[in-house]
Amino acid sequence: MAASAGASRPKGPWTAEEIERQRRAERAQVDRDRARGIETNLKEAAALARFMNRFAEAFRDARRSA
């Protein structure tokens, strides 16, 4: 599935329009994060870190038993 999704993406350097669209998207994300506040962003970052640690531990255990 990943191969088919990647096949439809153009190769090569980004166009000026793509660069501008990406900058607008990044700016919008920064604005949304700022509006949510530091406490909310830190809580979500901590939750994501805990999830990633659990995922890594599960993967490590699965790899050992295979």
C-alpha positions as CSV (number, residue, x, y, z in Angstrom):
1,M,0.0,0.0,0.0
2,A,2.8,2.4,0.8
3,A,4.4,1.8,-2.5
4,S,1.2,2.7,-4.4
5,A,0.7,5.9,-2.4
6,G,4.3,7.0,-3.0
7,A,4.1,6.2,-6.7
8,S,1.5,9.0,-7.3
9,R,3.7,11.7,-5.8
10,P,5.8,13.7,-8.2
11,K,9.6,13.4,-7.9
12,G,12.0,16.2,-8.1
13,P,12.2,19.7,-6.5
14,W,9.1,21.4,-5.1
15,T,7.4,24.1,-7.1
16,A,7.0,27.6,-5.7
17,E,3.3,26.9,-5.2
18,E,4.0,23.8,-3.2
19,I,6.6,25.6,-1.1
20,E,4.1,28.4,-0.3
21,R,1.3,25.9,0.5
22,Q,3.6,24.1,2.9
23,R,4.6,27.3,4.6
24,R,1.0,28.3,5.0
25,A,0.2,24.9,6.5
26,E,3.1,25.1,8.9
27,R,2.1,28.6,10.0
28,A,-1.5,27.5,10.6
29,Q,-0.3,24.6,12.7
30,V,1.9,27.0,14.8
31,D,-1.1,29.3,15.2
32,R,-3.3,26.3,16.3
33,D,-0.7,25.1,18.8
34,R,-0.3,28.6,20.2
35,A,-4.1,29.0,20.6
36,R,-4.3,25.7,22.5
37,G,-1.7,26.8,25.0
38,I,1.5,25.4,26.5
39,E,-0.2,23.1,29.1
40,T,-2.3,21.3,26.5
41,N,0.6,20.9,24.1
42,L,2.9,19.5,26.8
43,K,0.2,17.0,27.9
44,E,-0.2,15.8,24.3
45,A,3.6,15.6,23.8
46,A,4.0,13.6,27.0
47,A,1.1,11.3,26.0
48,L,2.7,10.7,22.6
49,A,6.1,10.0,24.2
50,R,4.5,7.4,26.5
51,F,2.7,5.8,23.5
52,M,6.0,5.7,21.5
53,N,7.8,4.1,24.4
54,R,5.1,1.4,24.8
55,F,5.1,0.8,21.1
56,A,8.9,0.4,21.0
57,E,8.8,-2.0,24.0
58,A,6.1,-4.1,22.3
59,F,8.0,-4.2,19.1
60,R,11.3,-5.1,20.9
61,D,9.5,-8.0,22.7
62,A,7.8,-9.2,19.5
63,R,11.2,-9.2,17.6
64,R,12.8,-11.2,20.4
65,S,10.1,-13.9,20.3
66,A,10.2,-14.2,16.5
